[in-house]
């Protein structure tokens, strides 16, 4: 009888062809390639004929499900889960979810700086008043400066992208550069202050106090706050983390709602 990857003799009750895989060379049980699931069929099964392959797929599926429960359903973890389930059902294919995650990461533009530095920003804001153009010129200067660390320049680049979106939509009132503080505030026609962050999730976790201080200052102006968080190429902020962030900000006295925190996917 053929069981996907090798032949089984029901009379002998044994496989009569060896497993083509040696899953764990350091495990003596794995060296018997005529055995079935480490001779432990009460605990394991082998639907493909390569039982360790299935065990690996199940481990990947468990990780995908954990990722979804912790961070919410995203395109990355949703597609990875579908791919890993497919890998479990199809013999010879393992780790498809990792390939999906890696492929989607590589599909993104290499760096937000490369995108922004290739643009002539004065042309993008032609016709804008000085209250907008002055801030845009300052942002462009910061992005182009080699003396500024890339992490800061990426933040300025993210603000340029968001400023353009609001300007094209007719919602941008001003771009206020606070040179002493090294920051730029986007002011909307609704008088909202838009704070844009290009932070990884781990950086956000480690800099909650800094974020609280900044948002508290904005709050003191009486203007409504919009917090926009770009999803970075690596370690992006997830929907699941937003809820935890919201609780931390509110506990620290920041008057902000879930609707005022937005995740932004950059082109």
N, C-alpha and C positions, 0 to 999 in steps of 0.2 A: 504494500500500500504506500502511495506517495503522499507525504505530508509537507508539501510546499518546498522544502529545502533538502529533504532526505527521505530514504525509504525505511518503512517499518514492517517487521514480520510479526503478525499477531500470534502465530503459533509459538514463536520463541518468546514473544513479549518483549522484544528488544528492537532497537534500530539496527539495521544491517548496513547502513552507510554512515560515515562519520559526519558530525556537524562541521560545516566549513569554517566556523569561527571558534577561536579559543578565547572566550570573553575575558577571563582573568588568569593570565599565566601564573600568577603567584598563588592561586587557589588550587590545591590538589584535586578537588572535585571537578574543576573545569578542564583538567588534562584528559579526562575520560570523555572523548568526543562521541562515544556511542551512548552516553547517558542522556537522560531526559531531565531537564531543569534541575541540575545538581542532585538528581535522584530524590527530589522532594516535590512530587506532583500534588501533594495536599496543600502546599503553600503557593506554588507557581504554576503557570500554564505557558504554553508555547504555540500561539496561533499561527506564527509564520514559519516555524521550523528553526528560527534563530531566537531562542527565548530571551537571551540577554538584550538583544536588539529591542524586543518588546518592552522589557523592563526599563530600558533607557528612555523609550518613547513615553512610557507612563510617567516617569520622573519629570520629563519635560512638560507633559500635560499638567501635572500637579503644580509645577512652577508657574505655568501660564494662568491657571485658575487662581493661585495665590496672588499673582500680580494684578489680576482683575479685581479681586476682593479688596486689595490694599489701595490700588490707585485708580479704580474705575475702569470701565471698558474704553479702550482706545483703539485706533486702527492698528497700532503695532501689536499690542497683546492679543487683540481679537483675531487678526490674521495669523499670528503665531500659533494660537490655540487650534485654529482650523487646520493649519499645516501639520501640527504635531499629531492631531487625530488622524489625518490622512496618512502620516508616516506609520502610525500604529497598524492601520488597516492594509497598507501596501508593503509587501516584503521587500527588504533590501534598502529601504529608505528610512533613515533615522536623522533626527536633528533638523527637520525641515523648518521648525519654528525659529531656530537660531539663524538659519539662512534668510528667513523673511525679515527678521529684525535687523540683521546686518545689511541686507539689501536696501531696506527703506532708509536706513541711516546714510548709506553711501549715495542714495538717490538725491539727498538734499544737497544744495549748493555747499561747496567746501567751507566757505566762511562768509559770514554776514558782512565782514569788512570788504571782501572782494567785490561783493554786489554793490555796496554803497559808494566805494571809492571810484567805481567806473562811471558814475552818474554826474552830470553837470547840474548841480542842485539849484543854482540861480535860474536856470532855464525852467526847471520844474515848478518854480514859484514865481514865474513871470507874471506881473500884474498885481502881486501881493503888496500890501502896505508895509511901511518901515517897521511896524510893530511885529511883523512876522519875519521879514527879510533879515533883520539884524540878528535874530536868534538863529535862523537857518545858516547864515554866514558863519556864526560862531561855532555851531555844531559841525559844519563842514570842515572848518579849520582844525577842530579837535580830532576829527576822524582821520584827517590826513597827516597829523603830526606824529612823527616817529618817536618823539620823546615821551609820549604818553603810553602807558602800558596797554597792551591789546585788550585786556579785560574791560578797561574804562572806555576804550574806543568803540568796542562792540556795543556798549550801552548807549553811547552817543549815536551810533549808526542806527540802532533800534528806534531811537527818538526821531531821527530823520524820516524813517519809513512811516512811523505813525503820524508824524506831522503832515506828510504828503497825503496820506489817506484822509485825514480830517479836512485838509485844505481842498482836495478834490470834491469832497462831499459838501463843501460850503459850511463846515462846522468850526473851523479854526479861527479864533479871534486874535490870538497873539502867541508868540514864542518868546518867553521871557528868560534870558540868560542871566543867571546869578553867578557872575565870574568868581567872586570870593568863595562861594560855596562849591564851585566846580559842578554846577548842575544847571539843567534847563527845564522849565516848566511849560507844558502845553496848556494854554487857556482856551476853552471852547466858548462858542457864542452863548452857551447856556450858563457860562461863568464857572463851569466845572474845571478843577485842576486835574490834569491827567499825569500821573506818575508812571513812567515806563521803566521797567526793569528787565535787563537781559542777564538773569541770574540762573544758575543751575539750582536744582532742588536742594542739594546738600549745602550750597552756599546760602540759600534762603534760610534753611534750618539754623545755620550757624550765625545768621545776622538778623534775627528777628528783632532784637533790641534796637539795632540801627534803623530798621524799617519803621518800628513803632515811633521812634524819636522824630523821624522825618514826617510821617503822616500826622503826628500830633501837631507839628508846626503848621502844616497845611490846614488842619482842622481849626486852628486858632484864627485863621483868616476869615472864617465863616463861609468859605467856598466849599461846595460839595467835592468829594474826592472820587476819582476813578483810578484804580490800581490795575495797570496792564502788565502782565507777565509773559514775556516771550518764551516759547518753548525752544530751549537751546538744542543744539545738535546732539550733545551728550548729556546725560543725567537731566533730562527735561522735567520741569514741574508738571505734575499730573493732576487730573481732576480730583482724584482721591485726596491728594495733599491739600488742595484748596480749602476743604472743609476744616482741616486741622489748623491751617494758617488763619482762617477766619476766626476760629475760637480763640487762638492766641492773641490776635489783634484786639478783639472785643474785650477779652479779659484784661488787657493792658489799658483799656479806656478809649480805644480808637472807635469812633462812631462810623462804622462801615457795615454794609450788608453784602450778602453773597452776590447780588446783582452788580455791585460796584467793583468786583474783582473779576477780571477777564483774562483768559488765556489767549495768547495771540500766536498763530502759526505764521512764521515769516516765509516769504515766497521761495 
